[in-house]
Each structure stands twice: as C-alpha cells, then as structure tokens.
Amino acid sequence: MKKDRFSLDKLKKIPKNQLLIGGLAGILLLVIAIPVEKKADSGGEPEQEWEAGQTSEEDTGDYARRMELKLRKILGNIEGVGQVEVMITLKDDGQQLVEKDRGRSSQDIQEQDGTTTRTDTQQQSQEETVYFDGNESGGTPFVAKEIVPEVEGVLVVAEGGGNSQVAKNISDAVLALFPVEVHKIKVVKMN
C-alpha cells in the first residue's frame, strides 16, 4: 500500500500539461496501431491505366447481372407473373470518360522585310489525365463521366407469360425501365 501511495504522489506532482501531452501521445499510438481495412481494388485485379472510352468486359457483365436481378425482383412482384427469369443483352460496353487537364497556348510572330510582312502563328495544346492522388504511376484516374452500356434486348421467362394481359404488363414495365424498342422485348411462358 505504501508503494501505491508513492506512485500516486509522484503522479500528482507532474504538471497537467505534461499529463495531457502524454495522454494524447498514448491515444495517437493506439490509433496508429489499430489495423485499418483497405478497400479492395476492383475485385483484386491488377491495376490498369484507363484511357477515355475504355471499359472492362467484367464491368459490363456485372452491369447486366445487376440489371437482371433488379428486373427479376420487380417483375416477380407484378400480379400474375409468378416465378420469373430475365436475360438482358447489351449493345455496347459503355464508357468511362476520365478527366483531363487541357492547356492551350498560341503565339503570333510577325516579321517585316521591307514591304513584305510575314505572320507566323504557332499553336500548342497539352492534355494530361487527372489522377486522384496526383501521381500518374499507379494512381487511379478521376472518372468524370460514366456512360452505362446500352440495352439491346430483354427476354423474360415467367410462369404467367402465357396470359396476354400479364405479358403486356411485363412488356410495359420493361419499356418503362429501359430505352429498348418494343420488338426487342420477348415475354414467354415458363415450363
């Protein structure tokens, strides 16, 4: 008990600002020591440099699957549809347009040779991709605009697909969700 008293007395003699600094240093060490989860890069694939208009086939496949799942869920809630399967085909792969820093300069040079005046115009333009961290090597480019793939056609196989009213409701729902022509939507009855 005497040892505890001795430590407590020493602790009381330390200035409050030093205790505060020591406490903050301890908290900082705890924050540094706590492991932080790193976000996975697009499915753990090796990084690749993106140029304007470049997309990955996997991204478009994921887009089509996501849209199929959403459409299947929505159509399954329509009266009379029952169990439903959906397939969506895409016209293109979509695009990711990266942000570019553009610089332009022009210079006019005039030369006079007695009675003759000659004008020379020089124009220069420069374009650089903008990266999140400002570092080109291994950095991720800043995507300014993403154009989703365009839907080519939709096939819906539903238990209620044999009923003309249900088939019309399904076609109307697909038309409301996707900019696709009517003749590119097919609704059939499920076995």
C-alpha positions as CSV (number, residue, x, y, z in Angstrom):
1,M,0.0,0.0,0.0
2,K,2.9,2.3,0.6
3,K,4.2,1.7,-3.0
4,D,0.8,2.8,-4.4
5,R,0.8,5.9,-2.3
6,F,4.3,6.8,-3.5
7,S,3.3,6.4,-7.2
8,L,0.2,8.4,-6.8
9,D,2.1,11.2,-5.1
10,K,4.6,11.3,-7.9
11,L,1.7,11.4,-10.4
12,K,0.2,14.4,-8.6
13,K,3.4,16.3,-8.9
14,I,3.6,16.1,-12.7
15,P,2.2,19.3,-14.4
16,K,-1.2,18.9,-16.0
17,N,0.1,19.9,-19.5
18,Q,2.6,17.1,-19.4
19,L,-0.1,14.6,-18.4
20,L,-2.3,15.9,-21.3
21,I,0.6,15.5,-23.8
22,G,1.3,12.0,-22.5
23,G,-2.4,11.1,-22.8
24,L,-2.6,12.4,-26.3
25,A,0.6,10.6,-27.3
26,G,-1.0,7.4,-26.0
27,I,-4.2,7.9,-28.0
28,L,-2.1,8.6,-31.1
29,L,-0.2,5.4,-30.6
30,L,-3.5,3.5,-30.3
31,V,-4.9,5.0,-33.5
32,I,-1.7,4.1,-35.4
33,A,-1.7,0.6,-34.0
34,I,-5.3,-0.2,-34.9
35,P,-5.4,-2.1,-38.2
36,V,-7.4,-0.3,-40.9
37,E,-9.3,-2.3,-43.6
38,K,-8.1,-1.4,-47.0
39,K,-10.7,-1.2,-49.8
40,A,-10.2,-3.8,-52.4
41,D,-9.3,-2.5,-55.9
42,S,-12.0,-3.6,-58.4
43,G,-12.1,-7.3,-57.4
44,G,-8.4,-7.7,-56.6
45,E,-7.3,-7.4,-60.3
46,P,-4.0,-5.8,-61.1
47,E,-4.3,-2.0,-61.6
48,Q,-4.6,-0.9,-65.2
49,E,-4.3,2.5,-66.7
50,W,-7.6,3.8,-68.0
51,E,-7.9,6.0,-71.1
52,A,-11.0,7.8,-72.3
53,G,-13.7,5.4,-73.5
54,Q,-12.1,2.2,-72.0
55,T,-14.1,-0.3,-70.1
56,S,-13.7,-3.8,-68.7
57,E,-15.8,-6.7,-70.0
58,E,-16.3,-7.8,-66.4
59,D,-17.8,-4.4,-65.6
60,T,-20.4,-4.7,-68.3
61,G,-21.2,-8.3,-67.3
62,D,-21.7,-7.1,-63.7
63,Y,-23.9,-4.3,-65.0
64,A,-26.1,-6.8,-67.0
65,R,-26.3,-9.1,-64.0
66,R,-27.3,-6.3,-61.6
67,M,-30.0,-5.1,-64.0
68,E,-31.3,-8.7,-64.5
69,L,-31.5,-9.2,-60.7
70,K,-33.3,-5.9,-60.2
71,L,-35.7,-6.5,-63.1
72,R,-36.4,-10.1,-61.9
73,K,-37.2,-8.8,-58.4
74,I,-39.5,-6.1,-59.7
75,L,-41.3,-8.3,-62.2
76,G,-41.8,-11.0,-59.6
77,N,-44.0,-8.5,-57.6
78,I,-46.4,-7.9,-60.5
79,E,-49.7,-9.8,-60.1
80,G,-50.0,-13.0,-62.2
81,V,-46.3,-13.1,-63.1
82,G,-45.2,-15.8,-60.6
83,Q,-41.7,-17.1,-60.9
84,V,-39.6,-15.2,-63.4
85,E,-36.2,-15.4,-65.1
86,V,-34.7,-12.5,-67.0
87,M,-31.9,-12.1,-69.6
88,I,-30.6,-8.7,-70.8
89,T,-28.3,-8.3,-73.8
90,L,-26.2,-5.2,-74.2
91,K,-25.3,-3.3,-77.4
92,D,-22.0,-2.0,-76.1
93,D,-19.7,-2.0,-73.2
94,G,-20.4,1.6,-72.0
95,Q,-17.6,4.1,-71.4
96,Q,-15.7,5.7,-68.6
97,L,-14.5,9.2,-69.6
98,V,-11.6,10.3,-67.5
99,E,-11.0,14.0,-66.5
100,K,-8.2,15.7,-68.5
101,D,-6.3,18.9,-67.8
102,R,-6.1,20.8,-71.0
103,G,-3.7,23.6,-71.7
104,R,-3.5,25.7,-74.9
105,S,-1.2,28.4,-76.0
106,S,-0.7,30.3,-79.2
107,Q,1.9,32.7,-80.4
108,D,1.9,35.1,-83.3
109,I,5.2,36.2,-84.8
110,Q,5.3,39.0,-87.3
111,E,8.4,39.6,-89.5
112,Q,8.8,42.6,-91.8
113,D,11.2,42.5,-94.7
114,G,10.9,45.9,-96.3
115,T,7.5,45.9,-97.9
116,T,6.6,42.3,-97.1
117,T,5.1,41.3,-93.8
118,R,5.0,37.7,-92.8
119,T,2.9,36.4,-89.9
120,D,3.7,33.0,-88.3
121,T,1.2,31.5,-85.9
122,Q,2.1,28.7,-83.6
123,Q,-0.5,26.9,-81.5
124,Q,0.3,24.3,-78.9
125,S,-2.1,22.2,-76.8
126,Q,-1.4,19.8,-74.0
127,E,-3.6,17.2,-72.3
128,E,-2.9,15.3,-69.1
129,T,-5.1,12.7,-67.3
130,V,-6.2,13.8,-63.8
131,Y,-5.4,11.3,-61.0
132,F,-7.0,11.1,-57.6
133,D,-3.7,11.3,-55.7
134,G,-1.9,13.4,-58.4
135,N,0.5,10.7,-59.1
136,E,0.5,9.1,-62.6
137,S,2.4,5.9,-61.7
138,G,0.0,3.5,-60.1
139,G,-2.7,6.2,-59.4
140,T,-6.3,5.9,-60.1
141,P,-7.6,8.3,-62.8
142,F,-10.6,10.5,-61.9
143,V,-13.6,9.4,-63.9
144,A,-15.6,12.5,-64.9
145,K,-18.5,10.7,-66.5
146,E,-19.6,7.1,-66.8
147,I,-21.9,6.1,-69.7
148,V,-23.7,2.8,-68.8
149,P,-24.0,0.1,-71.5
150,E,-27.0,0.4,-73.8
151,V,-29.6,-2.4,-73.6
152,E,-30.1,-4.3,-76.8
153,G,-32.9,-6.7,-75.9
154,V,-34.7,-8.3,-72.9
155,L,-36.0,-11.8,-72.6
156,V,-38.5,-12.6,-69.8
157,V,-39.5,-16.1,-69.0
158,A,-42.4,-16.1,-66.5
159,E,-44.9,-18.6,-65.2
160,G,-47.7,-16.1,-66.1
161,G,-46.1,-15.3,-69.5
162,G,-48.9,-17.2,-71.3
163,N,-51.5,-14.7,-70.2
164,S,-51.7,-11.8,-72.7
165,Q,-52.5,-9.2,-70.0
166,V,-49.6,-10.3,-67.8
167,A,-47.3,-10.4,-70.8
168,K,-48.4,-6.8,-71.7
169,N,-47.8,-5.7,-68.1
170,I,-44.3,-7.2,-68.2
171,S,-43.5,-5.5,-71.6
172,D,-44.8,-2.2,-70.3
173,A,-42.6,-2.5,-67.2
174,V,-39.5,-3.3,-69.2
175,L,-40.3,-0.3,-71.6
176,A,-40.6,2.0,-68.6
177,L,-37.2,0.9,-67.2
178,F,-35.1,0.5,-70.3
179,P,-34.9,2.5,-73.6
180,V,-35.4,-0.5,-75.8
181,E,-37.7,-1.0,-78.7
182,V,-40.9,-3.0,-78.2
183,H,-40.0,-5.7,-80.7
184,K,-36.8,-6.3,-78.8
185,I,-38.7,-7.4,-75.6
186,K,-39.8,-11.0,-75.6
187,V,-42.1,-12.5,-72.9
188,V,-42.6,-16.3,-72.8
189,K,-44.3,-18.8,-70.6
190,M,-42.1,-20.8,-68.2
191,N,-42.3,-24.6,-68.3
